[in-house]
Amino acid sequence: MKPPDRPRGSVSEGGSFPSRRLTRLEWATLLHVGILLVATTWAFGGQADFVRGPLTWWASLGCLITVAACCDRAARREGRLLPLRWLWPLAVFNALVLVACLNPSLRAITLGGEVLLAHTGAHPWFPSSARPRLALEALWTFDAFWMSCFNLALVVHHRRALRGLLLVAAANAVVLAVFGTLQKLSSAKGLYFDSVSTRQPRFFASFVYHNHWGAFCILMMAAGIALTWHYSRRFPARNLLHSPIVSGWAALVLLAASVPLSGSRSSTLLALALLGLVSVHLVWRVLQRRRHQGLSAALPIAGILLALVLVVAGAWSVGGDTIRARMATTQQQVAEMREIGGIGDRAILYGNTWRMARDKLWFGWGMASYPHVFFRLYNTRESLADRLPVFYNDAHSDWLQSLAEHGLVGSALLALCALVPLRTLRLRTSVGPVSGYLFVGCLLILLYAWIEFPFGNLAVVLAWWLLYFAAVQNTRLRQREEGTNGSADTAAK
């Protein structure tokens, strides 16, 4: 007897996934996040003050999508709202920041038309905030961007839809890389071919700071590798020239070449590490397959090594001058470090930041407080030219800055915002190459945050959470499909 047709959007037996057609809410989620990513990357990476407000308002529309998903009775009945359980660390973090704003530790005083900040101390046993208004603005921005990416796990229940969003993100990054390369080769002194001036000489594409572009590019390279790996296995071609590998490697060459061209030395090392990792993975898979087929693996491995050499050669041909200039700067800095001892100015900055964090170790000085508190109370670095204090807007270590602003409690809650969703996954068995490379990209940037401040850039924050929740949801859907297939096989037996 023919089984009755299921209505659109229903789940099949064994806890399967919805029908193949995307719902309107899924389309709204994908369009919302995609537009947010493209707009943020082209709007100076979200770093200009006048673009943060509009971007945050647009990101805040994601909260309406979350509410609409919660009102979906079918989603509640089918158990698709389980990711709502992941929200408790974010809720507690918000409560911590709001309570801290009620206990200000700095007070604004106007003297002769100039606004000065006086240290009032605040209540020592409660969370406090040095700049409550700035903390609320920063919290609003973080919540809006985080919830927009969280909706990918809450609303989108089709893996191909997630891959489509990743394709848009990777394609946007390739366009940015080409734009930045042309801008760099034209010797532009400002953003958008000198139409926007900047005090930071090491900019790239639409990003004000080259290390922020490098971090963003690493994430997009990871997304591109994940997609290339998937489509090359999903759609086998009659020969290599007609394979998705060619277009994937071409995009990877453009992205990889832009990193050293931007002048980011640390990101260049991360890009090489990522390329080395995917090369080792590819060689291992080729050896497995050729051994199973009883064939020699020499030719395909030679092709892989040749492709890797071409990537490095392409990067050198485009950014060779920049690479040589940055290598000379590195040698000069190493020589200065040997004279001073240690790691130079960065050691002073880290030491002062740790003193700031240690004084309020549990709850920190408050969100968005670092530049204001550090400059007035903890900075000991002076300029060699005029002996004036050097102003630092960031600690050049997101880990240390998080401790200084949020303390151990707040930093732990931020970490739990990422760790709690992982508890639902079987990471050792059912991650797959797509989610695997997305997680690798996120991990590299997380490690990079030990010695730099990639999360000081709004576009990097958005890209990190986008890739992270796309990887989490892709893994969840993959595991659900595997569970369904396993149930079907058991029933057939």
N, C-alpha and C positions, 0 to 999 in steps of 0.2 A: 504494500500500500504506500502511496506517495505521502511523505510527511507534509503537514500543513505549512504554508508559507509563514515565515516570521515577519512581524512588522519591522519597518526600517528603524534602526537604532536599538533593536533588542539584542540580547546576548544569547549565544547558543548554549547547548548543554555542556556541562563540565567547566563553567566559568569562562567561556570564550570571550572574544572581544566584539565590539559593535560591528555593524554592517560597514561596507567599504566606503560608502558615501560620507563625506564630511558634513557635519551639522553646521548651522549658521554660527553657532557659538565658537566652534573650532575655527572656522574661517575668520571670525572677528579676532580671536586670540592670535592667530598667525599673522594677520595683517597688522594688528596693533604692535606686536613685538618687532616684526620686520621693519615697519616704518620707524619705530623708535630707534632701532639699531642704525639704520641708514642715516637718519637725521642727526643722531648723536655723533656719529663718526665724522660726518661732513661739517658739523657745527663745531669745529676746533676740538673735537674729542670731548665736547661738553665742558671744556675748561674756562671758557669766557663767561663772566658773570651774567651778561645780558641774555645768554642762551639757556642758562640753567633753569630759570623760571618756566619758560614755555615747554622745555623738555620734561620737567617734573610734572607740569599740569597734564601733558599728554600721557606720561607714564601713569598718572593717577587714575586714568580711565580703566586701567587694569583692575582696580578695585571693584568697579562696576561689573566687569566680567566675572570676577570671583563671586560676587553676590548673585549674579544671574545663574552661575553654576550651582550655587547652594540652593537655589529655588527650583532646580530641576528635579521633579519627583522621580522620574525614571532613573536619573543618576543615583539618587539616594537608594532606590530600591535595588539597583544592580550593584551597589557597593563601589561606585566609581568616585566617591568623595572621600575615600580613605586618606588621601594626602592632606586633608584638613588637620589630621592628627599631628602633622609635622610643624604646625604653626606655633606650638607653645613656646619654643625658645625665642622666636621673634616677639611674641606677646610679652614675655617676661623682660626681654631687652628693652622694649618700648616703655614698659612700666618703670624700669630702672632709670632710663633717660629722663622721663617725665618727673619722677620723684627728685632726681638730681637738679632739675631746673627750678624746683621750689627752694633750693638751698644754694644760692649763688655764692661763689667764693671770691669774685672780683666785682668791684663797684665802680661805675663810670663817674668821674669827676671832671667838671669843665672849669679850666683855669685859663683866663685870657683868650677865650675862644677855642682853646685846644682841649680835646677830650683825653683824659688820662685814666688809667685803670689802677685802682687801689686794691690791695690784697686784704680782704676783710676776714679771711680765715674760714668762715662758714662753720657749721656744726661738724666737729671732727669725726663723729661716729656714723654719719649718714652720707649717702651719695650726694655729691655736690657738682655744680656746673660753673665753670669760669665765665662762660658767655651763653646764658640760657637762650637768647633769641637765635643765635647762630646754631646752637644745638638742636633747636626745634626745626630749623630750616634743613639742616643736614639729615635729621631723622626722617623728615617728610620725603626728601629725595631718595634716601636709602630704601625706605618702605615701598615707595612707588615703583622703583626699579626692581626691587626684589620680588614684589607681588606679581609684576608683569611677567617675569620669568617663571615664577612658581606656577602660573596658570598653564604653562606647557605641560606640567605633570598632572594638573587638576582637570584640564579640559580636553587636551589633545589625546586621542586614543587610536591614532594611526601612525605607524612608524614611517610610512612614506611621506606623511605630512611633515613630520619632524625633519626628515632628510631634505624635503623641499625648502624648509626654512634655513637649514644649514647651507644649502646651495646658494640661496640668496645672500646669506652672510659672507660666504667665501667669494662669490662673484663681486660683491661690493668691495671686499678687501683687495681683490685683484685690480679693480678699477682705481682704487685709491693708490695702490702700489705703482701703477702706470703713471697716474697723475703726479705722484710724488717724484718719480724718476725723471719725468720730463721737466718738472719744476727745478729739481736739483741740477740737471744737466744744463739748464738755461741760466744757472748761477743767480737765481732769484734771491733777493735779500729779505723778502717778506712772504707771508702766506698768500696763496692764490695769486702767484706770479706778481708779487710786490703790491697787490691791491690792499693788503692788510699788514701793517707793520707789527713787529714783535721784538721785544727786548731779548728774547731767547734766540741766539744765532743757530742753535742746533735743532731746528724744526724739520718736520718731514710731512709731505702731503698736507693734510688739514690739521695735523697734530702739532701742538705747540712744542712738545718736548720729545726728543728722539727716542729716549728709553721707553716712553709710553707707546710710541708707535711700535717699537720692538716687541713689547709685551703683547700688544694687540695682534701683531703679525704672527707671533708664536701660536696664539690661540687659533687664528684663522688657518695657519698651516696644519695644525692638528685636525681641524674640521675638514680641510681639503684632503688630507691623507686618508681620513676615515671614509669620506665619500668615494674617493678613487678606489680604495680597497673593496668597498661594497659593490660598486657598479662594475668593476672589472671581473668580479666573480659572478655577479648576477646576470650580466649580459656578455657572454663570451663572443669575441669577434673572430672572423676568419683569419685575420693576421694582426700583427702588433700595431700597424699603422691605423687600423680601423678600431682599435681597442680604446676604451675609456682611459686606459693608462696614459696614452699620449697627451690628451687634453689635461688630465690631472697633473702630470709631470710638468707640462708647460705652465700651468697656473702656479705650481710649486716653485718653479724656477723664478718666476716674476716676484713672488712673495719673498723667497729666500734671498734674492739679489737685493731687494729693497732694504733689508735689515742692515747689512754692512754699509750700504750706500747712505743710510741715515746717520751713520757715525756712532751707532750704539754698539759698544764692544761687548758688554755683558749679554745683550740679546743675540749677538752674533754667535757667541759660544752656545747659547741655548738652542739656536737654530741648527747648529752643527750637531749638537747632541740629539735633537729630534730626528734629523736626517740619518744619523748613524743608527738610531734605534729602529727606524722603519727599514733601513737597509738590512740590518741583522735579521729582523723579523721576516723580510721577504726572502732572504737567502735560506733561512731555516725552512720556510714553507716550500721553496723550490726543491731543496734537498729531499724533503719528505716525499713530495710528489714524484720526483724523478726516480728515487729509490724504489718507490712502490711500483712504478712502471718499468723498472729495470733499465733505465736509460741514463746516459751521462748528464751531469748537471753543469758541466764546464761552460757550455755556450750560454745558457740563460744567466748564470752567475756573472759571466763576463759582461753581458748586457746590463745587468744591474749596476755593476761597478762603473761601467761606462756612463750610465745615466747619472750616477752620483758625481762622477768627475765633471760631467757637463754642467751640472747644477753649480758646483763650486767654481768652475771656469767662467760660467755666465755671470756669477756674482762678482768675480774678480774683474772681468772685462768692463762691467758697468761701474763698479764702485772701487776700482783699484786705487785711485788717487785718494779717496776718502779713507780707505783702509790703511794706506801707508801713512797718511797724516795722523790717524788715530794711534797707530803703532808707535810713531815717534813721540806722541804725547804720553803714551803708556810708559815708554822707556824713561822719559823725563820724570814722570811721577814716581816710578820705582826708585830712581836715583835719589829723589828728594826724601822718600820714605826711609831709605837706608841711612841718610844723614840724620834725620829726626829720630828714627827708631819707631817700630810699630807700623801702623797703616796711615799715619799722618792725620790730616784734619778729620777724616771720617771717624777715627778712634775717639777724638775729642767730642765730636757730635754724639756718637753712641754713648759715651760715658756720661755726658750731661743729660741725655734723654733718659738713661737708666736712673739717674738721680731723681729726675722728675717723676718717673713711674714709681720709684721706691717710696717716695714721700706719701703717695696715696695708692698703695699697692692693691687694695681690695676693689675700690670703685673708680679710681682714676680721677682726673680733673674735669671730666665732662666731654661730651662729643663736640668736635670741631674746636677744641680749646688749645691744641698744641702750639700754633704759632704765637698766640697771645701770651700764654703762660711761660713758654720756653724763653722767649725773647726778653721778658721782663725779670724773670726769676732765676733762670738756669743757664743762660748762654754765657760762655766764657771766651768764645772765639772772637778775635779782633782782626780787622783787615790790616795787612802789612803796610798798605799804602798810607792810610790816614788814621790808623789805630781806632777806628770806630767799630762797634759791634756788628758782626755779620748776621743778617736776618735769614732765618730758615723758616720757610712755610711748611716744610715736611721734614720728618726725621731721617729720610732716606733708608728707612727700615719700617715697613708697615707693621711688622710684628712688635717692635719696640714702641711705635707710635700708638698702636692699639692698647698696649699695657698702660702707656702714659695717659691716654684719654678715657679708657673704659675699665682699667684695672683688671685683675684676675677674673673677677665675676663677669664683667661685661664681655671680655675677650672670650671666655669660655662659652657664653651664650651665643656669640657670633659664630664660634666654631661649631656649636651644636646645630645652628641653622643649616649647616651643610652635612653634619655627621648623622643627624636623626634620619633623613631619608635613606641613607645607606643601610640602615638596619633591616629594611624590607627587601634587600637584594641578596641574591646568591652570587657574590662577586667572584668566587673561585670557579664556578661552573658555567654560568650563562650570561656573561657580559657581552661577548662578541667583539669583533674588530671595530665596529662603528663606535659603540660606547667606550670601548677600551682606549682608543686614541683620543677621544674627547676627554676622558678622565686623565690621560697622560698629559695633555695640554694644560688642563687645570692644575695638575700637580706641579708641573714645571713652573708655572707662574706663582703658585703658592710658595715654592722653594725660593724663587727669585725675590719674593717679598721680604726675605730675611735681610737682603743687602740693598734693596731699592724700594721704591714706593709705587709699584704699578697700580695699586688700588687707589692712588691719589688721582687717577684719571677716570672720569665717569664712563667713557666708552669701554675701558678695560673692565671696569666693574660689571657693566651690562653684558659684555661678551663672555666674561667668566661665568656668571650665573646662567646665561642663556645656554652655553655649552654644557654646564653642569646639570641643569634640569632636563635638557634634551637627552643627555646620557642616562640619567636616572630613569626617565620615562621610557626611553627606548629599551633599556634593560628590563623594566617591569613588563612591557608589552611582549618582549621576546620570551621571557619566562612564562608569561601567561599562555602564549601560543604553544610553547613546549609542553606545558602542563596539559593543555587541551589535546595536543597530538598524542601525548602519552596515555590519556584517558581513552581516546578513541582506539588506540592500538590494543589496550587491555580489553576493551569491550568487544573488539573483533575476535580476539582469541577466545 
